[in-house]
Amino acid sequence: MTASTVARFADKTIIVTGAGSGIGRATATRIAHEGGRVIATDVVAERLDALREELSGLAVETVVGDVSAPDTIAALIEAAGDHVDGLANVAGIMDAFLPPSEVDDATWDRVLSVNLTGPMRLTRAVLPLMIAAGGGAIVNVASEAALRGSAAGVAYTSSKHAIAGFTKSVAFFHGPQGIRANAVAPGAVATNIEAPMGSAYAAGRVGPLLQVVVPPVAQPEQLAAAITWLLSDDSANVNGALLPSDGGWSVI
């Protein structure tokens, strides 16, 4: 961490979802070390306990819950108080690579709920606070699957294309009110998100492509660097962008 970034989030309150592991944990950790007050949420209480212990002495508050649930969103807003400077919608789940011919309703509904509806609801909840304060930054985690149809199953691919569009809509409508909304599009990242091939057809269709075109797996800290840049004033002139952080996968 350089001297120029050490206090980028001083006096700022940032909500981070999926903060118990992977990209969310790395993002929450970096914000806290750069002086920010972090409101961290995850569905697994033990992960948040470990995060709080690791960041003992820094400004970290935790909320256990499913980010797609209205009660969790209400608890996050209550914990944040009357001022939210930034929101990182990181929490997400995969879809077993199920193709359109095989996806079941439960998988579709759950993936869209966590990956799209949850970020929408939380964004909707923080926008009035940000607008009243004259500004704020929102960063959504899209995916390489927001750029192509061959990186995941139909539910995940649809959710990530949608979150990219949602990001642009927020930037368009609320940019004049001081709101910046951007998204990062990771490729393969070393996280605990399970991505089994639940379809023999998908394995035959997608598997050979992934073996050829996917760059080396990134570390969560590399994604956290991009997310915190977009949350910070360093990216003050960036709004409505979809930033690939995929080791060059998007240019193949």
C-alpha positions in Angstrom: 0.0 0.0 0.0 1.5 3.4 -1.0 1.4 6.6 1.0 -1.0 8.1 -1.5 -3.7 5.5 -0.8 -3.2 5.0 2.9 -6.1 7.3 3.9 -8.3 7.3 0.9 -11.4 6.4 2.9 -10.8 8.4 6.0 -14.1 9.6 7.5 -16.1 7.5 5.0 -18.6 4.8 5.6 -18.6 1.9 3.1 -21.0 -1.1 3.0 -19.4 -4.3 1.6 -21.4 -7.4 0.9 -20.0 -10.9 0.7 -17.3 -9.6 3.1 -16.7 -12.9 4.9 -14.4 -14.3 2.2 -12.8 -13.9 -1.2 -13.2 -10.6 -3.0 -15.5 -9.1 -0.4 -13.1 -9.8 2.5 -10.2 -8.4 0.6 -12.2 -5.3 -0.3 -13.4 -4.8 3.3 -9.8 -5.3 4.6 -8.3 -2.8 2.2 -11.0 -0.1 3.0 -10.5 -0.5 6.7 -6.7 -0.3 6.4 -7.2 2.9 4.3 -9.1 4.6 7.1 -12.7 3.7 6.2 -15.5 2.6 8.4 -16.7 -0.7 7.0 -20.2 -2.1 7.4 -19.5 -5.8 6.4 -22.1 -8.4 5.7 -22.1 -12.1 4.9 -24.4 -15.0 5.2 -22.0 -17.0 7.4 -21.5 -15.6 10.9 -18.2 -17.4 11.5 -16.6 -15.6 8.6 -17.6 -12.2 9.9 -16.3 -13.1 13.3 -12.9 -14.0 11.8 -12.9 -10.8 9.8 -13.7 -8.7 12.9 -10.9 -10.4 14.8 -8.4 -9.9 12.0 -9.2 -6.2 11.8 -9.4 -5.6 15.5 -8.8 -2.0 16.3 -10.1 -0.8 12.9 -13.6 0.5 12.2 -15.5 -2.6 11.2 -19.1 -3.4 12.0 -20.7 -6.7 10.9 -24.2 -7.7 9.9 -25.1 -11.4 9.4 -27.7 -12.1 6.8 -28.7 -12.9 3.2 -28.1 -9.8 1.1 -31.2 -10.6 -0.9 -33.4 -10.4 2.2 -35.1 -7.1 3.0 -34.4 -7.6 6.7 -30.7 -7.8 6.0 -30.8 -4.6 4.0 -32.7 -2.8 6.7 -30.1 -3.9 9.3 -27.2 -2.7 7.1 -28.8 0.8 6.7 -29.4 0.9 10.5 -25.8 0.0 11.2 -24.5 2.5 8.7 -26.5 5.4 10.2 -27.5 8.5 8.4 -24.5 8.6 6.0 -23.2 6.1 3.4 -20.4 7.2 1.2 -19.9 3.9 -0.7 -21.3 0.6 -1.5 -19.6 -2.5 -2.8 -22.0 -5.2 -4.0 -19.7 -8.2 -4.0 -21.8 -11.1 -2.8 -22.7 -13.6 -5.5 -23.4 -17.2 -6.2 -22.9 -19.5 -9.2 -25.4 -21.7 -11.1 -23.7 -25.1 -11.7 -23.2 -24.1 -15.4 -26.7 -25.2 -16.2 -27.7 -24.4 -19.8 -31.1 -22.9 -20.8 -32.5 -26.3 -21.5 -31.7 -27.6 -18.1 -31.9 -24.7 -15.6 -34.5 -25.3 -12.9 -36.7 -22.6 -11.3 -35.0 -22.8 -7.9 -31.6 -22.2 -9.4 -32.8 -19.4 -11.6 -34.7 -17.6 -8.8 -31.9 -18.0 -6.2 -29.1 -16.8 -8.5 -31.1 -13.8 -9.8 -32.1 -13.0 -6.2 -28.6 -12.9 -4.8 -26.7 -11.5 -7.9 -29.2 -8.9 -9.1 -32.2 -8.3 -6.8 -30.1 -8.0 -3.7 -27.7 -5.3 -5.2 -30.8 -3.5 -6.6 -32.5 -3.4 -3.2 -29.4 -2.3 -1.4 -28.5 0.3 -4.0 -32.1 1.6 -3.8 -31.7 1.9 0.0 -28.5 3.8 0.0 -29.3 6.2 -2.8 -31.5 8.6 -0.8 -28.6 9.0 1.8 -26.0 9.5 -0.9 -28.2 12.0 -2.9 -28.9 14.0 0.3 -25.2 14.1 1.0 -24.4 15.3 -2.5 -22.6 12.2 -3.7 -21.5 8.6 -3.3 -19.9 5.7 -5.1 -21.4 2.3 -5.9 -19.4 -0.6 -7.3 -21.0 -3.8 -8.4 -19.2 -7.0 -9.2 -20.2 -8.3 -12.6 -18.1 -11.0 -14.2 -16.5 -12.2 -17.4 -20.0 -13.7 -17.8 -21.3 -10.2 -18.3 -19.2 -10.0 -21.5 -19.9 -13.3 -23.2 -22.1 -16.4 -23.0 -19.5 -19.0 -22.5 -18.2 -18.3 -19.0 -21.1 -19.8 -16.9 -24.6 -21.2 -17.0 -27.7 -19.3 -18.1 -28.8 -18.0 -14.7 -25.4 -16.6 -13.7 -24.8 -15.2 -17.2 -28.1 -13.5 -17.2 -27.6 -12.0 -13.8 -24.2 -10.6 -14.6 -25.4 -9.1 -17.9 -28.2 -7.5 -15.9 -26.0 -6.1 -13.2 -23.9 -4.4 -15.9 -27.1 -2.8 -17.3 -28.3 -1.9 -13.8 -25.0 -0.2 -13.1 -25.3 1.9 -16.2 -28.8 2.8 -15.4 -27.8 4.1 -11.9 -25.0 6.1 -13.5 -27.3 7.6 -16.0 -30.2 8.6 -13.8 -28.3 9.6 -10.7 -24.9 10.9 -12.1 -26.3 14.5 -12.1 -27.0 14.1 -8.4 -23.4 13.2 -7.6 -23.6 9.4 -7.7 -21.0 7.3 -9.5 -21.9 3.7 -10.3 -19.4 1.4 -11.9 -18.7 -2.4 -12.1 -15.8 -4.7 -12.3 -15.8 -7.8 -14.4 -13.5 -10.5 -12.8 -12.4 -13.6 -14.6 -11.3 -16.6 -12.6 -10.5 -15.6 -9.0 -9.3 -17.7 -6.0 -12.5 -17.6 -3.9 -14.6 -20.2 -2.0 -17.5 -19.8 -4.5 -18.3 -23.3 -5.7 -18.6 -23.7 -9.4 -19.3 -27.4 -10.2 -20.4 -28.5 -13.6 -23.9 -29.7 -12.9 -24.6 -30.6 -16.6 -22.9 -33.1 -18.7 -23.8 -31.1 -21.8 -22.4 -27.9 -20.3 -19.2 -29.7 -19.4 -18.8 -30.8 -23.0 -19.7 -27.4 -24.4 -18.0 -25.0 -22.0 -15.2 -27.1 -20.5 -12.9 -27.2 -23.5 -13.2 -23.5 -24.0 -12.4 -22.7 -20.4 -9.3 -24.9 -20.5 -8.0 -22.9 -23.5 -8.9 -19.3 -22.9 -8.9 -18.6 -19.2 -5.9 -16.7 -17.9 -4.2 -17.6 -14.6 -6.4 -17.4 -11.6 -6.3 -14.0 -9.9 -6.1 -13.3 -6.2 -8.9 -11.5 -4.4 -6.6 -8.7 -3.5 -6.2 -7.9 -7.2 -9.9 -7.4 -7.5 -10.1 -5.4 -4.3 -7.5 -3.0 -5.8 -9.9 -2.3 -8.7 -13.0 -2.1 -6.5 -11.4 0.3 -4.1 -10.1 2.5 -6.9 -13.6 2.8 -8.3 -15.0 3.6 -4.8 -12.4 6.3 -4.1 -12.0 9.8 -5.4 -9.1 8.6 -7.5 -11.7 7.6 -10.1 -13.8 10.8 -9.8 -14.2 11.1 -13.5 -15.4 7.5 -14.1 -19.1 6.7 -14.1 -21.1 3.9 -15.8 -18.0 1.9 -16.6 -17.6 -1.9 -16.8 -14.0 -2.5 -16.0 -12.6 -6.0 -16.9 -10.2 -7.3 -14.3 -9.7 -10.7 -15.9 -6.0 -11.0 -16.8 -6.9 -10.2 -20.5 -9.6 -12.8 -20.9 -12.0 -10.3 -22.4 -9.6 -9.6 -25.3 -9.4 -13.2 -26.4 
